[in-house]
Amino acid sequence: MKTTKLLIHIVVDARRYGFEYCRDCLWRLRFVGKITDKQLLKAFEVLHAKGF
C-alpha cells in the first residue's frame, strides 16, 4: 500500500477509533521507518484540521 493511502486511512480511522489510537499508529509507522518526519507532521496537521 502506498504511504499516502496509508496515511489517509489512518486519518479516516480517527473518527472511528479516536485520536489517541491514530496518534500511536502514526508514531509506530515513524519508528519503523515507513513514513518520514514530514509525512508525520502533515498527518498531524490534517488531524488537527479535522478537529482532533
mmCIF entry with sequence, helices, sheets and N, C-alpha, C, O atoms, coordinates in Angstrom:
data_MODEL
# 
_entry.id   MODEL 
# 
_entity.id                         1 
_entity.type                       polymer 
_entity.pdbx_number_of_molecules   1 
# 
_entity_poly.entity_id                      1 
_entity_poly.type                           'polypeptide(L)' 
_entity_poly.nstd_linkage                   no 
_entity_poly.nstd_monomer                   no 
_entity_poly.pdbx_seq_one_letter_code       MKTTKLLIHIVVDARRYGFEYCRDCLWRLRFVGKITDKQLLKAFEVLHAKGF 
_entity_poly.pdbx_seq_one_letter_code_can   MKTTKLLIHIVVDARRYGFEYCRDCLWRLRFVGKITDKQLLKAFEVLHAKGF 
_entity_poly.pdbx_strand_id                 A 
# 
loop_
_entity_poly_seq.entity_id 
_entity_poly_seq.num 
_entity_poly_seq.mon_id 
_entity_poly_seq.hetero 
1 1  MET n 
1 2  LYS n 
1 3  THR n 
1 4  THR n 
1 5  LYS n 
1 6  LEU n 
1 7  LEU n 
1 8  ILE n 
1 9  HIS n 
1 10 ILE n 
1 11 VAL n 
1 12 VAL n 
1 13 ASP n 
1 14 ALA n 
1 15 ARG n 
1 16 ARG n 
1 17 TYR n 
1 18 GLY n 
1 19 PHE n 
1 20 GLU n 
1 21 TYR n 
1 22 CYS n 
1 23 ARG n 
1 24 ASP n 
1 25 CYS n 
1 26 LEU n 
1 27 TRP n 
1 28 ARG n 
1 29 LEU n 
1 30 ARG n 
1 31 PHE n 
1 32 VAL n 
1 33 GLY n 
1 34 LYS n 
1 35 ILE n 
1 36 THR n 
1 37 ASP n 
1 38 LYS n 
1 39 GLN n 
1 40 LEU n 
1 41 LEU n 
1 42 LYS n 
1 43 ALA n 
1 44 PHE n 
1 45 GLU n 
1 46 VAL n 
1 47 LEU n 
1 48 HIS n 
1 49 ALA n 
1 50 LYS n 
1 51 GLY n 
1 52 PHE n 
# 
_struct_asym.id          A 
_struct_asym.entity_id   1 
# 
loop_
_struct_conf.conf_type_id 
_struct_conf.id 
_struct_conf.pdbx_PDB_helix_id 
_struct_conf.beg_label_comp_id 
_struct_conf.beg_label_asym_id 
_struct_conf.beg_label_seq_id 
_struct_conf.pdbx_beg_PDB_ins_code 
_struct_conf.end_label_comp_id 
_struct_conf.end_label_asym_id 
_struct_conf.end_label_seq_id 
_struct_conf.pdbx_end_PDB_ins_code 
_struct_conf.beg_auth_comp_id 
_struct_conf.beg_auth_asym_id 
_struct_conf.beg_auth_seq_id 
_struct_conf.end_auth_comp_id 
_struct_conf.end_auth_asym_id 
_struct_conf.end_auth_seq_id 
_struct_conf.pdbx_PDB_helix_class 
_struct_conf.details 
_struct_conf.pdbx_PDB_helix_length 
HELX_P HELX_P1 AA1 THR A 3  ? TYR A 17 ? THR A 3  TYR A 17 1 ? 15 
HELX_P HELX_P2 AA2 PHE A 19 ? PHE A 31 ? PHE A 19 PHE A 31 1 ? 13 
HELX_P HELX_P3 AA3 ASP A 37 ? ALA A 49 ? ASP A 37 ALA A 49 1 ? 13 
# 
_struct_conf_type.id          HELX_P 
_struct_conf_type.criteria    ? 
_struct_conf_type.reference   ? 
# 
loop_
_atom_site.group_PDB 
_atom_site.id 
_atom_site.type_symbol 
_atom_site.label_atom_id 
_atom_site.label_alt_id 
_atom_site.label_comp_id 
_atom_site.label_asym_id 
_atom_site.label_entity_id 
_atom_site.label_seq_id 
_atom_site.pdbx_PDB_ins_code 
_atom_site.Cartn_x 
_atom_site.Cartn_y 
_atom_site.Cartn_z 
_atom_site.occupancy 
_atom_site.B_iso_or_equiv 
_atom_site.pdbx_formal_charge 
_atom_site.auth_seq_id 
_atom_site.auth_comp_id 
_atom_site.auth_asym_id 
_atom_site.auth_atom_id 
_atom_site.pdbx_PDB_model_num 
ATOM 1   N N  . MET A 1 1  ? 0.846   -1.179 0.000  1.00 0.00 ? 1  MET A N  1 
ATOM 2   C CA . MET A 1 1  ? 0.000   0.000  0.000  1.00 0.00 ? 1  MET A CA 1 
ATOM 3   C C  . MET A 1 1  ? 0.890   1.240  0.000  1.00 0.00 ? 1  MET A C  1 
ATOM 4   O O  . MET A 1 1  ? 1.882   1.314  0.724  1.00 0.00 ? 1  MET A O  1 
ATOM 5   N N  . LYS A 1 2  ? 0.515   2.194  -0.816 1.00 0.00 ? 2  LYS A N  1 
ATOM 6   C CA . LYS A 1 2  ? 1.295   3.433  -0.857 1.00 0.00 ? 2  LYS A CA 1 
ATOM 7   C C  . LYS A 1 2  ? 1.178   4.166  0.466  1.00 0.00 ? 2  LYS A C  1 
ATOM 8   O O  . LYS A 1 2  ? 0.155   4.086  1.147  1.00 0.00 ? 2  LYS A O  1 
ATOM 9   N N  . THR A 1 3  ? 2.224   4.871  0.818  1.00 0.00 ? 3  THR A N  1 
ATOM 10  C CA . THR A 1 3  ? 2.268   5.580  2.091  1.00 0.00 ? 3  THR A CA 1 
ATOM 11  C C  . THR A 1 3  ? 1.154   6.610  2.195  1.00 0.00 ? 3  THR A C  1 
ATOM 12  O O  . THR A 1 3  ? 0.545   6.752  3.255  1.00 0.00 ? 3  THR A O  1 
ATOM 13  N N  . THR A 1 4  ? 0.876   7.333  1.109  1.00 0.00 ? 4  THR A N  1 
ATOM 14  C CA . THR A 1 4  ? -0.170  8.355  1.140  1.00 0.00 ? 4  THR A CA 1 
ATOM 15  C C  . THR A 1 4  ? -1.524  7.726  1.449  1.00 0.00 ? 4  THR A C  1 
ATOM 16  O O  . THR A 1 4  ? -2.286  8.256  2.258  1.00 0.00 ? 4  THR A O  1 
ATOM 17  N N  . LYS A 1 5  ? -1.825  6.604  0.811  1.00 0.00 ? 5  LYS A N  1 
ATOM 18  C CA . LYS A 1 5  ? -3.092  5.922  1.068  1.00 0.00 ? 5  LYS A CA 1 
ATOM 19  C C  . LYS A 1 5  ? -3.160  5.443  2.512  1.00 0.00 ? 5  LYS A C  1 
ATOM 20  O O  . LYS A 1 5  ? -4.215  5.501  3.144  1.00 0.00 ? 5  LYS A O  1 
ATOM 21  N N  . LEU A 1 6  ? -2.041  4.974  3.026  1.00 0.00 ? 6  LEU A N  1 
ATOM 22  C CA . LEU A 1 6  ? -1.980  4.508  4.402  1.00 0.00 ? 6  LEU A CA 1 
ATOM 23  C C  . LEU A 1 6  ? -2.289  5.649  5.368  1.00 0.00 ? 6  LEU A C  1 
ATOM 24  O O  . LEU A 1 6  ? -3.049  5.469  6.319  1.00 0.00 ? 6  LEU A O  1 
ATOM 25  N N  . LEU A 1 7  ? -1.704  6.816  5.129  1.00 0.00 ? 7  LEU A N  1 
ATOM 26  C CA . LEU A 1 7  ? -1.949  7.975  5.980  1.00 0.00 ? 7  LEU A CA 1 
ATOM 27  C C  . LEU A 1 7  ? -3.403  8.424  5.903  1.00 0.00 ? 7  LEU A C  1 
ATOM 28  O O  . LEU A 1 7  ? -3.987  8.816  6.912  1.00 0.00 ? 7  LEU A O  1 
ATOM 29  N N  . ILE A 1 8  ? -3.988  8.368  4.710  1.00 0.00 ? 8  ILE A N  1 
ATOM 30  C CA . ILE A 1 8  ? -5.397  8.742  4.554  1.00 0.00 ? 8  ILE A CA 1 
ATOM 31  C C  . ILE A 1 8  ? -6.272  7.798  5.361  1.00 0.00 ? 8  ILE A C  1 
ATOM 32  O O  . ILE A 1 8  ? -7.210  8.243  6.022  1.00 0.00 ? 8  ILE A O  1 
ATOM 33  N N  . HIS A 1 9  ? -5.983  6.502  5.321  1.00 0.00 ? 9  HIS A N  1 
ATOM 34  C CA . HIS A 1 9  ? -6.765  5.533  6.101  1.00 0.00 ? 9  HIS A CA 1 
ATOM 35  C C  . HIS A 1 9  ? -6.666  5.811  7.591  1.00 0.00 ? 9  HIS A C  1 
ATOM 36  O O  . HIS A 1 9  ? -7.656  5.690  8.312  1.00 0.00 ? 9  HIS A O  1 
ATOM 37  N N  . ILE A 1 10 ? -5.479  6.182  8.058  1.00 0.00 ? 10 ILE A N  1 
ATOM 38  C CA . ILE A 1 10 ? -5.311  6.473  9.486  1.00 0.00 ? 10 ILE A CA 1 
ATOM 39  C C  . ILE A 1 10 ? -6.127  7.696  9.878  1.00 0.00 ? 10 ILE A C  1 
ATOM 40  O O  . ILE A 1 10 ? -6.764  7.702  10.931 1.00 0.00 ? 10 ILE A O  1 
ATOM 41  N N  . VAL A 1 11 ? -6.115  8.729  9.047  1.00 0.00 ? 11 VAL A N  1 
ATOM 42  C CA . VAL A 1 11 ? -6.888  9.940  9.343  1.00 0.00 ? 11 VAL A CA 1 
ATOM 43  C C  . VAL A 1 11 ? -8.382  9.630  9.345  1.00 0.00 ? 11 VAL A C  1 
ATOM 44  O O  . VAL A 1 11 ? -9.116  10.114 10.206 1.00 0.00 ? 11 VAL A O  1 
ATOM 45  N N  . VAL A 1 12 ? -8.834  8.827  8.387  1.00 0.00 ? 12 VAL A N  1 
ATOM 46  C CA . VAL A 1 12 ? -10.250 8.435  8.344  1.00 0.00 ? 12 VAL A CA 1 
ATOM 47  C C  . VAL A 1 12 ? -10.604 7.602  9.574  1.00 0.00 ? 12 VAL A C  1 
ATOM 48  O O  . VAL A 1 12 ? -11.686 7.757  10.140 1.00 0.00 ? 12 VAL A O  1 
ATOM 49  N N  . ASP A 1 13 ? -9.688  6.713  9.991  1.00 0.00 ? 13 ASP A N  1 
ATOM 50  C CA . ASP A 1 13 ? -9.937  5.875  11.163 1.00 0.00 ? 13 ASP A CA 1 
ATOM 51  C C  . ASP A 1 13 ? -10.004 6.679  12.452 1.00 0.00 ? 13 ASP A C  1 
ATOM 52  O O  . ASP A 1 13 ? -10.520 6.187  13.455 1.00 0.00 ? 13 ASP A O  1 
ATOM 53  N N  . ALA A 1 14 ? -9.494  7.905  12.444 1.00 0.00 ? 14 ALA A N  1 
ATOM 54  C CA . ALA A 1 14 ? -9.531  8.733  13.650 1.00 0.00 ? 14 ALA A CA 1 
ATOM 55  C C  . ALA A 1 14 ? -10.973 8.938  14.112 1.00 0.00 ? 14 ALA A C  1 
ATOM 56  O O  . ALA A 1 14 ? -11.241 8.987  15.312 1.00 0.00 ? 14 ALA A O  1 
ATOM 57  N N  . ARG A 1 15 ? -11.883 9.057  13.175 1.00 0.00 ? 15 ARG A N  1 
ATOM 58  C CA . ARG A 1 15 ? -13.294 9.221  13.538 1.00 0.00 ? 15 ARG A CA 1 
ATOM 59  C C  . ARG A 1 15 ? -13.845 7.956  14.210 1.00 0.00 ? 15 ARG A C  1 
ATOM 60  O O  . ARG A 1 15 ? -14.668 8.037  15.122 1.00 0.00 ? 15 ARG A O  1 
ATOM 61  N N  . ARG A 1 16 ? -13.391 6.815  13.756 1.00 0.00 ? 16 ARG A N  1 
ATOM 62  C CA . ARG A 1 16 ? -13.908 5.558  14.258 1.00 0.00 ? 16 ARG A CA 1 
ATOM 63  C C  . ARG A 1 16 ? -13.247 5.137  15.573 1.00 0.00 ? 16 ARG A C  1 
ATOM 64  O O  . ARG A 1 16 ? -13.926 4.706  16.505 1.00 0.00 ? 16 ARG A O  1 
ATOM 65  N N  . TYR A 1 17 ? -11.925 5.263  15.641 1.00 0.00 ? 17 TYR A N  1 
ATOM 66  C CA . TYR A 1 17 ? -11.183 4.705  16.778 1.00 0.00 ? 17 TYR A CA 1 
ATOM 67  C C  . TYR A 1 17 ? -10.685 5.743  17.769 1.00 0.00 ? 17 TYR A C  1 
ATOM 68  O O  . TYR A 1 17 ? -10.275 5.398  18.877 1.00 0.00 ? 17 TYR A O  1 
ATOM 69  N N  . GLY A 1 18 ? -10.716 7.011  17.379 1.00 0.00 ? 18 GLY A N  1 
ATOM 70  C CA . GLY A 1 18 ? -10.252 8.056  18.279 1.00 0.00 ? 18 GLY A CA 1 
ATOM 71  C C  . GLY A 1 18 ? -8.846  8.521  17.953 1.00 0.00 ? 18 GLY A C  1 
ATOM 72  O O  . GLY A 1 18 ? -8.075  7.818  17.298 1.00 0.00 ? 18 GLY A O  1 
ATOM 73  N N  . PHE A 1 19 ? -8.529  9.709  18.419 1.00 0.00 ? 19 PHE A N  1 
ATOM 74  C CA . PHE A 1 19 ? -7.253  10.339 18.088 1.00 0.00 ? 19 PHE A CA 1 
ATOM 75  C C  . PHE A 1 19 ? -6.063  9.603  18.685 1.00 0.00 ? 19 PHE A C  1 
ATOM 76  O O  . PHE A 1 19 ? -5.032  9.459  18.027 1.00 0.00 ? 19 PHE A O  1 
ATOM 77  N N  . GLU A 1 20 ? -6.193  9.134  19.932 1.00 0.00 ? 20 GLU A N  1 
ATOM 78  C CA . GLU A 1 20 ? -5.048  8.501  20.597 1.00 0.00 ? 20 GLU A CA 1 
ATOM 79  C C  . GLU A 1 20 ? -4.585  7.262  19.831 1.00 0.00 ? 20 GLU A C  1 
ATOM 80  O O  . GLU A 1 20 ? -3.386  7.038  19.672 1.00 0.00 ? 20 GLU A O  1 
ATOM 81  N N  . TYR A 1 21 ? -5.539  6.463  19.360 1.00 0.00 ? 21 TYR A N  1 
ATOM 82  C CA . TYR A 1 21 ? -5.208  5.269  18.588 1.00 0.00 ? 21 TYR A CA 1 
ATOM 83  C C  . TYR A 1 21 ? -4.441  5.644  17.314 1.00 0.00 ? 21 TYR A C  1 
ATOM 84  O O  . TYR A 1 21 ? -3.431  5.022  16.985 1.00 0.00 ? 21 TYR A O  1 
ATOM 85  N N  . CYS A 1 22 ? -4.924  6.658  16.610 1.00 0.00 ? 22 CYS A N  1 
ATOM 86  C CA . CYS A 1 22 ? -4.298  7.063  15.354 1.00 0.00 ? 22 CYS A CA 1 
ATOM 87  C C  . CYS A 1 22 ? -2.932  7.689  15.595 1.00 0.00 ? 22 CYS A C  1 
ATOM 88  O O  . CYS A 1 22 ? -2.006  7.492  14.808 1.00 0.00 ? 22 CYS A O  1 
ATOM 89  N N  . ARG A 1 23 ? -2.804  8.445  16.685 1.00 0.00 ? 23 ARG A N  1 
ATOM 90  C CA . ARG A 1 23 ? -1.513  9.039  17.027 1.00 0.00 ? 23 ARG A CA 1 
ATOM 91  C C  . ARG A 1 23 ? -0.487  7.930  17.274 1.00 0.00 ? 23 ARG A C  1 
ATOM 92  O O  . ARG A 1 23 ? 0.649   8.013  16.807 1.00 0.00 ? 23 ARG A O  1 
ATOM 93  N N  . ASP A 1 24 ? -0.893  6.901  18.005 1.00 0.00 ? 24 ASP A N  1 
ATOM 94  C CA . ASP A 1 24 ? 0.005   5.776  18.271 1.00 0.00 ? 24 ASP A CA 1 
ATOM 95  C C  . ASP A 1 24 ? 0.400   5.064  16.984 1.00 0.00 ? 24 ASP A C  1 
ATOM 96  O O  . ASP A 1 24 ? 1.556   4.676  16.818 1.00 0.00 ? 24 ASP A O  1 
ATOM 97  N N  . CYS A 1 25 ? -0.551  4.890  16.077 1.00 0.00 ? 25 CYS A N  1 
ATOM 98  C CA . CYS A 1 25 ? -0.256  4.246  14.793 1.00 0.00 ? 25 CYS A CA 1 
ATOM 99  C C  . CYS A 1 25 ? 0.760   5.065  14.003 1.00 0.00 ? 25 CYS A C  1 
ATOM 100 O O  . CYS A 1 25 ? 1.698   4.516  13.425 1.00 0.00 ? 25 CYS A O  1 
ATOM 101 N N  . LEU A 1 26 ? 0.566   6.383  13.983 1.00 0.00 ? 26 LEU A N  1 
ATOM 102 C CA . LEU A 1 26 ? 1.487   7.248  13.244 1.00 0.00 ? 26 LEU A CA 1 
ATOM 103 C C  . LEU A 1 26 ? 2.894   7.189  13.827 1.00 0.00 ? 26 LEU A C  1 
ATOM 104 O O  . LEU A 1 26 ? 3.877   7.107  13.090 1.00 0.00 ? 26 LEU A O  1 
ATOM 105 N N  . TRP A 1 27 ? 2.985   7.230  15.154 1.00 0.00 ? 27 TRP A N  1 
ATOM 106 C CA . TRP A 1 27 ? 4.306   7.167  15.781 1.00 0.00 ? 27 TRP A CA 1 
ATOM 107 C C  . TRP A 1 27 ? 4.969   5.821  15.540 1.00 0.00 ? 27 TRP A C  1 
ATOM 108 O O  . TRP A 1 27 ? 6.186   5.761  15.361 1.00 0.00 ? 27 TRP A O  1 
ATOM 109 N N  . ARG A 1 28 ? 4.184   4.718  15.530 1.00 0.00 ? 28 ARG A N  1 
ATOM 110 C CA . ARG A 1 28 ? 4.751   3.400  15.243 1.00 0.00 ? 28 ARG A CA 1 
ATOM 111 C C  . ARG A 1 28 ? 5.290   3.342  13.822 1.00 0.00 ? 28 ARG A C  1 
ATOM 112 O O  . ARG A 1 28 ? 6.378   2.818  13.582 1.00 0.00 ? 28 ARG A O  1 
ATOM 113 N N  . LEU A 1 29 ? 4.515   3.888  12.873 1.00 0.00 ? 29 LEU A N  1 
ATOM 114 C CA . LEU A 1 29 ? 4.978   3.911  11.482 1.00 0.00 ? 29 LEU A CA 1 
ATOM 115 C C  . LEU A 1 29 ? 6.268   4.713  11.347 1.00 0.00 ? 29 LEU A C  1 
ATOM 116 O O  . LEU A 1 29 ? 7.164   4.331  10.594 1.00 0.00 ? 29 LEU A O  1 
ATOM 117 N N  . ARG A 1 30 ? 6.362   5.825  12.077 1.00 0.00 ? 30 ARG A N  1 
ATOM 118 C CA . ARG A 1 30 ? 7.574   6.645  12.036 1.00 0.00 ? 30 ARG A CA 1 
ATOM 119 C C  . ARG A 1 30 ? 8.752   5.888  12.642 1.00 0.00 ? 30 ARG A C  1 
ATOM 120 O O  . ARG A 1 30 ? 9.870   5.945  12.129 1.00 0.00 ? 30 ARG A O  1 
ATOM 121 N N  . PHE A 1 31 ? 8.492   5.187  13.728 1.00 0.00 ? 31 PHE A N  1 
ATOM 122 C CA . PHE A 1 31 ? 9.559   4.449  14.421 1.00 0.00 ? 31 PHE A CA 1 
ATOM 123 C C  . PHE A 1 31 ? 10.159  3.363  13.536 1.00 0.00 ? 31 PHE A C  1 
ATOM 124 O O  . PHE A 1 31 ? 11.374  3.166  13.538 1.00 0.00 ? 31 PHE A O  1 
ATOM 125 N N  . VAL A 1 32 ? 9.320   2.658  12.781 1.00 0.00 ? 32 VAL A N  1 
ATOM 126 C CA . VAL A 1 32 ? 9.839   1.577  11.941 1.00 0.00 ? 32 VAL A CA 1 
ATOM 127 C C  . VAL A 1 32 ? 10.310  2.077  10.576 1.00 0.00 ? 32 VAL A C  1 
ATOM 128 O O  . VAL A 1 32 ? 10.792  1.292  9.759  1.00 0.00 ? 32 VAL A O  1 
ATOM 129 N N  . GLY A 1 33 ? 10.171  3.379  10.328 1.00 0.00 ? 33 GLY A N  1 
ATOM 130 C CA . GLY A 1 33 ? 10.703  3.950  9.097  1.00 0.00 ? 33 GLY A CA 1 
ATOM 131 C C  . GLY A 1 33 ? 9.787   3.902  7.895  1.00 0.00 ? 33 GLY A C  1 
ATOM 132 O O  . GLY A 1 33 ? 10.238  4.098  6.767  1.00 0.00 ? 33 GLY A O  1 
ATOM 133 N N  . LYS A 1 34 ? 8.505   3.643  8.115  1.00 0.00 ? 34 LYS A N  1 
ATOM 134 C CA . LYS A 1 34 ? 7.565   3.587  6.992  1.00 0.00 ? 34 LYS A CA 1 
ATOM 135 C C  . LYS A 1 34 ? 7.187   4.980  6.488  1.00 0.00 ? 34 LYS A C  1 
ATOM 136 O O  . LYS A 1 34 ? 6.863   5.149  5.313  1.00 0.00 ? 34 LYS A O  1 
ATOM 137 N N  . ILE A 1 35 ? 7.226   5.974  7.372  1.00 0.00 ? 35 ILE A N  1 
ATOM 138 C CA . ILE A 1 35 ? 6.911   7.343  6.973  1.00 0.00 ? 35 ILE A CA 1 
ATOM 139 C C  . ILE A 1 35 ? 8.027   8.271  7.450  1.00 0.00 ? 35 ILE A C  1 
ATOM 140 O O  . ILE A 1 35 ? 8.779   7.946  8.369  1.00 0.00 ? 35 ILE A O  1 
ATOM 141 N N  . THR A 1 36 ? 8.117   9.436  6.802  1.00 0.00 ? 36 THR A N  1 
ATOM 142 C CA . THR A 1 36 ? 9.147   10.410 7.154  1.00 0.00 ? 36 THR A CA 1 
ATOM 143 C C  . THR A 1 36 ? 8.594   11.389 8.186  1.00 0.00 ? 36 THR A C  1 
ATOM 144 O O  . THR A 1 36 ? 7.393   11.419 8.455  1.00 0.00 ? 36 THR A O  1 
ATOM 145 N N  . ASP A 1 37 ? 9.485   12.181 8.753  1.00 0.00 ? 37 ASP A N  1 
ATOM 146 C CA . ASP A 1 37 ? 9.050   13.212 9.697  1.00 0.00 ? 37 ASP A CA 1 
ATOM 147 C C  . ASP A 1 37 ? 8.084   14.182 9.034  1.00 0.00 ? 37 ASP A C  1 
ATOM 148 O O  . ASP A 1 37 ? 7.109   14.613 9.649  1.00 0.00 ? 37 ASP A O  1 
ATOM 149 N N  . LYS A 1 38 ? 8.354   14.525 7.778  1.00 0.00 ? 38 LYS A N  1 
ATOM 150 C CA . LYS A 1 38 ? 7.499   15.465 7.044  1.00 0.00 ? 38 LYS A CA 1 
ATOM 151 C C  . LYS A 1 38 ? 6.086   14.886 6.891  1.00 0.00 ? 38 LYS A C  1 
ATOM 152 O O  . LYS A 1 38 ? 5.102   15.604 7.071  1.00 0.00 ? 38 LYS A O  1 
ATOM 153 N N  . GLN A 1 39 ? 5.981   13.599 6.564  1.00 0.00 ? 39 GLN A N  1 
ATOM 154 C CA . GLN A 1 39 ? 4.677   12.962 6.420  1.00 0.00 ? 39 GLN A CA 1 
ATOM 155 C C  . GLN A 1 39 ? 3.959   12.883 7.762  1.00 0.00 ? 39 GLN A C  1 
ATOM 156 O O  . GLN A 1 39 ? 2.740   13.043 7.829  1.00 0.00 ? 39 GLN A O  1 
ATOM 157 N N  . LEU A 1 40 ? 4.713   12.636 8.825  1.00 0.00 ? 40 LEU A N  1 
ATOM 158 C CA . LEU A 1 40 ? 4.136   12.575 10.165 1.00 0.00 ? 40 LEU A CA 1 
ATOM 159 C C  . LEU A 1 40 ? 3.531   13.923 10.545 1.00 0.00 ? 40 LEU A C  1 
ATOM 160 O O  . LEU A 1 40 ? 2.406   13.986 11.040 1.00 0.00 ? 40 LEU A O  1 
ATOM 161 N N  . LEU A 1 41 ? 4.274   14.993 10.314 1.00 0.00 ? 41 LEU A N  1 
ATOM 162 C CA . LEU A 1 41 ? 3.768   16.332 10.625 1.00 0.00 ? 41 LEU A CA 1 
ATOM 163 C C  . LEU A 1 41 ? 2.540   16.669 9.792  1.00 0.00 ? 41 LEU A C  1 
ATOM 164 O O  . LEU A 1 41 ? 1.589   17.264 10.299 1.00 0.00 ? 41 LEU A O  1 
ATOM 165 N N  . LYS A 1 42 ? 2.554   16.294 8.517  1.00 0.00 ? 42 LYS A N  1 
ATOM 166 C CA . LYS A 1 42 ? 1.409   16.554 7.642  1.00 0.00 ? 42 LYS A CA 1 
ATOM 167 C C  . LYS A 1 42 ? 0.169   15.816 8.139  1.00 0.00 ? 42 LYS A C  1 
ATOM 168 O O  . LYS A 1 42 ? -0.928  16.375 8.135  1.00 0.00 ? 42 LYS A O  1 
ATOM 169 N N  . ALA A 1 43 ? 0.337   14.572 8.565  1.00 0.00 ? 43 ALA A N  1 
ATOM 170 C CA . ALA A 1 43 ? -0.788  13.790 9.068  1.00 0.00 ? 43 ALA A CA 1 
ATOM 171 C C  . ALA A 1 43 ? -1.370  14.439 10.326 1.00 0.00 ? 43 ALA A C  1 
ATOM 172 O O  . ALA A 1 43 ? -2.590  14.491 10.488 1.00 0.00 ? 43 ALA A O  1 
ATOM 173 N N  . PHE A 1 44 ? -0.505  14.934 11.214 1.00 0.00 ? 44 PHE A N  1 
ATOM 174 C CA . PHE A 1 44 ? -0.989  15.607 12.419 1.00 0.00 ? 44 PHE A CA 1 
ATOM 175 C C  . PHE A 1 44 ? -1.701  16.911 12.069 1.00 0.00 ? 44 PHE A C  1 
ATOM 176 O O  . PHE A 1 44 ? -2.679  17.274 12.723 1.00 0.00 ? 44 PHE A O  1 
ATOM 177 N N  . GLU A 1 45 ? -1.215  17.627 11.035 1.00 0.00 ? 45 GLU A N  1 
ATOM 178 C CA . GLU A 1 45 ? -1.883  18.852 10.594 1.00 0.00 ? 45 GLU A CA 1 
ATOM 179 C C  . GLU A 1 45 ? -3.288  18.538 10.087 1.00 0.00 ? 45 GLU A C  1 
ATOM 180 O O  . GLU A 1 45 ? -4.238  19.260 10.387 1.00 0.00 ? 45 GLU A O  1 
ATOM 181 N N  . VAL A 1 46 ? -3.414  17.459 9.320  1.00 0.00 ? 46 VAL A N  1 
ATOM 182 C CA . VAL A 1 46 ? -4.719  17.064 8.789  1.00 0.00 ? 46 VAL A CA 1 
ATOM 183 C C  . VAL A 1 46 ? -5.655  16.669 9.927  1.00 0.00 ? 46 VAL A C  1 
ATOM 184 O O  . VAL A 1 46 ? -6.822  17.061 9.936  1.00 0.00 ? 46 VAL A O  1 
ATOM 185 N N  . LEU A 1 47 ? -5.147  15.895 10.884 1.00 0.00 ? 47 LEU A N  1 
ATOM 186 C CA . LEU A 1 47 ? -5.974  15.509 12.034 1.00 0.00 ? 47 LEU A CA 1 
ATOM 187 C C  . LEU A 1 47 ? -6.429  16.747 12.805 1.00 0.00 ? 47 LEU A C  1 
ATOM 188 O O  . LEU A 1 47 ? -7.581  16.826 13.230 1.00 0.00 ? 47 LEU A O  1 
ATOM 189 N N  . HIS A 1 48 ? -5.535  17.703 12.986 1.00 0.00 ? 48 HIS A N  1 
ATOM 190 C CA . HIS A 1 48 ? -5.876  18.934 13.705 1.00 0.00 ? 48 HIS A CA 1 
ATOM 191 C C  . HIS A 1 48 ? -6.940  19.723 12.937 1.00 0.00 ? 48 HIS A C  1 
ATOM 192 O O  . HIS A 1 48 ? -7.866  20.271 13.535 1.00 0.00 ? 48 HIS A O  1 
ATOM 193 N N  . ALA A 1 49 ? -6.802  19.777 11.611 1.00 0.00 ? 49 ALA A N  1 
ATOM 194 C CA . ALA A 1 49 ? -7.778  20.486 10.783 1.00 0.00 ? 49 ALA A CA 1 
ATOM 195 C C  . ALA A 1 49 ? -9.154  19.818 10.839 1.00 0.00 ? 49 ALA A C  1 
ATOM 196 O O  . ALA A 1 49 ? -10.178 20.485 10.698 1.00 0.00 ? 49 ALA A O  1 
ATOM 197 N N  . LYS A 1 50 ? -9.171  18.507 11.043 1.00 0.00 ? 50 LYS A N  1 
ATOM 198 C CA . LYS A 1 50 ? -10.440 17.772 11.130 1.00 0.00 ? 50 LYS A CA 1 
ATOM 199 C C  . LYS A 1 50 ? -11.090 17.901 12.505 1.00 0.00 ? 50 LYS A C  1 
ATOM 200 O O  . LYS A 1 50 ? -12.206 17.426 12.718 1.00 0.00 ? 50 LYS A O  1 
ATOM 201 N N  . GLY A 1 51 ? -10.393 18.541 13.429 1.00 0.00 ? 51 GLY A N  1 
ATOM 202 C CA . GLY A 1 51 ? -10.976 18.771 14.739 1.00 0.00 ? 51 GLY A CA 1 
ATOM 203 C C  . GLY A 1 51 ? -10.471 17.871 15.839 1.00 0.00 ? 51 GLY A C  1 
ATOM 204 O O  . GLY A 1 51 ? -11.108 17.756 16.885 1.00 0.00 ? 51 GLY A O  1 
ATOM 205 N N  . PHE A 1 52 ? -9.339  17.229 15.625 1.00 0.00 ? 52 PHE A N  1 
ATOM 206 C CA . PHE A 1 52 ? -8.779  16.336 16.650 1.00 0.00 ? 52 PHE A CA 1 
ATOM 207 C C  . PHE A 1 52 ? -7.645  17.007 17.377 1.00 0.00 ? 52 PHE A C  1 
ATOM 208 O O  . PHE A 1 52 ? -7.050  16.411 18.275 1.00 0.00 ? 52 PHE A O  1 
# 
